[in-house]
Every structure is written in C-alpha cells, then in structure tokens.
C-alpha cells in the first residue's frame, strides 16, 4: 500500500524541482525528504527523478505518475471532506463539472435552484472543466456529475450519459444588414454571407456538425473569422464583421446592434448531456441527476420552426 505522506512529498519535490526548497515547504529536513523519495521509488520500481547537482527533474515515468498522484490526492481530500459532512449529518455534498453552455441554457441553474430549495444547507462545488477533464474526473470519482457537449460512448464500461439540452440555433445579423428585416431566408442568401465560425474548445465536432448541417441544407458557409466563444461571435456581428449562428438560450445576452432570426430548415442544434459513473451512486447524486433529466430542454424541430425573429436592442 502506498504511503499518502510520501505521495505528498513526491508532488512537492516535483513542483519545486529542488529538494531543499521542497523540504522548506514541508517543514522537514532535506535528508529525510530525500530518503522518503528514494523509498517511494524503491516501492514502485520506478525512477521518478533525474538528479543533478543543481536540480532534479521528473522522468517520463515520473510525469505520468505525477498526474495520477495529483488526481488521487484530490480525490482523497474530497473523500475526507465528504466524510466530515457525513459525520455532521449532511449527505456528502456534490462536485459538479460543467461547460459554459450548461449555464447559458439554464439547465444547470434550474436544477440547482430546485435542489437548493429542497436542501438549502447542502454543499455544492462547481468546476468549469473541459469535456475531457470532466470525463477523467468522473472516472477518478473526483466529480459526481458532468455536463458535457457530446454523449458518452455506449460501449464505455464506466460512464453513462443522458441528453438534457437540444437548443435551437438562430441566425445573428448586424442590425444594419440588408437582410436584417427579412422574413424568409434561402440557402443562397446564407451562402452569400461572410460567416463567423464558433470553434468550441470542448469539441471540434460541434463545428463539423455545423458544416454538415449547412451542406445538408444546400449551401457552404464562407467562414472568414473564427472565435472560441459564442458571445465573442455576437460582438463581431454587432461590429458588422459577418453573421453567425447562436443558440436560442443566449438571445438576451448579446450586445446591441444584433438581430436574430429563426432558420427552420437548418437542422443544427446546441446539445448538452449529463454524465455520471455507473457504480455506487450516492442517493444525492442520483437525485440531482434526476432533477437534470426532469428539467431537460429538448425542443422538437416542429416547435423550433415556429419561433419568431427577435432583435437584441
């Protein structure tokens, strides 16, 4: 069994790349610290550090072990915190990973509002993590629930997911654009525009889905600018630099000078899934997941087609 104290020592030495400075941080002498690191290497059968007279650096194996050790220690702290809350009569609190889309759409906000109305004293920690980081956190059990932009593979042995958002997209035009007051749009209208693409840092597939939806609708967007965040794209639209697609739930968050129109024949949506670990869910985790599933926002295509144009002024 690994010694958690030695793991703390290892992480500190790895961060400092100097045994003396690490010893000062840990408030121990340098020689005992060096012995502890050597004992850890012997136990593992690994060389964790390359040593020189001036400094020590992680080996390739050491870098891999460091990442896993940091995740393990994070989870250990969470377990300790959860145990203390359980001991005081709480049911352990929640650690939730999320993407910004979960906040923009109101999915996460709504479920949290309902949960806190039921249990006002519960402890909740929110982490704005990427898709990949959330999946890793769920596997390592440092997160209870994740809100991600792509579904978990049906073959995943540990994780499962459920769609909670399918948000219609609206065409954003500058208020001064010749088509700003148009009632209908054709594929040819959209093909003639300068497009601002939104390349989500969480998923390149989202951009690919947009291109595929445009192709299916009969046009290819001419993308002249690319940004990583939809509100930034709306700012560029307001400046007259092009047009973009933005999810309906953001229609009140854009700048002045932007007009929004529904394009019912363009089958492109912003999606969100809730993901969790299959094994040993606490009742609180199960309950919160059910709140998310109950408040899901899956708008049928037929309903989205009836959405009226709106202006941000």
Protein Blocks (a to p, Z undefined) as FASTA:
>chain_A
ZZfklmmmmmmmmmnopaklmmmmnopafklmmmmmmmmmmmnopafbdcdfkbccddfk
lmmmmmmmmmmmmmmmmmmmmmmmmmnopahiaaddddfklmmnommmmmmmmmmmmmmm
bccddddddfklmmmmmmnopafbdcdfbdcdfklmkbccddfbdcdddddddfkbmklm
pcbdcfklmmmpccdddddfkbmklmmmmmmmmmmnopacddfbdcfbfklmmmmmmnop
accdddfklmmmccehiacdddfklccdddddddddfbhpafklmmmmmmmmmmpccddf
klmmmpccdddZZ
